[in-house]
Amino acid sequence: MSRSAKGRLFCLIAGVAFTDCSERSVVLSDSVQSADYDDQNVINTMTRAEAGLAVNRFVGILSIVLMVSVVLGQEATKPAGAAPSTPDYSGMYSFLQDGEFVQLTVEEQGQVTGFVSRYGDQQGDRRAFVDHFFKQSKLVGKKLNFTTEIAQNTFYEFKGTVERGEGKKPTDEAYYVLKGTLTQYTLDTSHKTTSKSQTVAFKSFPQEVEAGETK
């Protein structure tokens, strides 16, 4: 074989080998790129899954926090140790003599206002009434205390309770009764004070029937 023919044959073989190597390189490169793409897909899928789990955990925690907040809010709105409502003891009660009376008005939070209306010290058919307004007073449950202002050198102090009486309904006499100790204080001309105490039971007067109500 001539030298020129050998040269052509060598070039031909070399070209085929080069072409085959090039094709193998392209195939290998494509395989690597495909593998990298698949790995990236796996990574992306895992990342999305982890993100979804994180979102679900956050939503779950947020739901629990909201539920706890609602429960705590409901508990906070409940009055602590709510005591049963106190009956309305307001009204007029008897006093020491017929015609005399105690006016009692129960307001919010155990505040009480009122007065004692009694006959004056003058004797006769036209004895004037003397009113002793409450100076200090307090109602806690059924426990009632009051002290009156001084009028005609006299004032009163009551310590006792408000009890249910023999009356069946508020329109009956003695539905409530003030039971306790009444102390009468008297000041003489030298401003010396003397006191006299006695056990009392002042009965409530029948309450008037409101319009539309039946007895």
PEBEL-V376154 format. One record per helix or strand of 3 or more residues. SS is the DSSP state (H for helix, E for strand). FROM is the first residue (numbers start at 0). LEN is the number of residues. If there is no record, write none. Layout:
BEGIN
SS_FROM_LEN / SS_FROM_LEN
END
This chain:
BEGIN
H_2_75 / E_90_4 / E_100_6 / H_107_3 / E_111_8 / E_128_12 / E_142_6 / E_153_11 / E_175_12 / E_192_12
END
